[in-house]
Amino acid sequence: MNIIITLIVGGIIGWLASIVMRTDAQQGIILNVVVGIVGAFLGNILGGMFGMGATLSSFSPIGLLWAFIGAVVLLAIINLFRRGSVR
């Protein structure tokens, strides 16, 4: 059951990050889920660097915030390599 919740929350976070980065029209639901999940790992690493990391297994507000920040950073990196600009 946890994997289903993780996929749904990852999809929502990836979708919100794609709206912020204006890449929503270019990617589908599968890529939103992937960006959300990979962004959560990246956000956990970034949060750990600042001493504010949260565990990925808990859906705390700070963990969700770091997952969103990680997804936005991941999309910025993807845009940088794809287009040459962050946007």
C-alpha positions, 0 to 999 in steps of 0.5 A: 500500500505504501508504494501506491501512496508514494506513486500518487504523491510523487505524481502530484509533486512532479505535476506541481513542479512541472507547472512551476517550471512550465514544462507541464505540456511537454511531459505526461503522467509517467514522467511526472511520477518519475520526476516527483520520486527522483525529486524526493530523493534529491530533496532529501539529499539537499535537506540533509546538507542543510540539516533539515532532512526528513525521512522519505518514508514519512509524509511530513510537511517538511519532507513534502516541501523538500521533495517539491524543491528537489523536483523543481531542481531536477526539472531545472537541471533537465531544462538546462541540458535540454534547452541550454537555459533553466527558464 
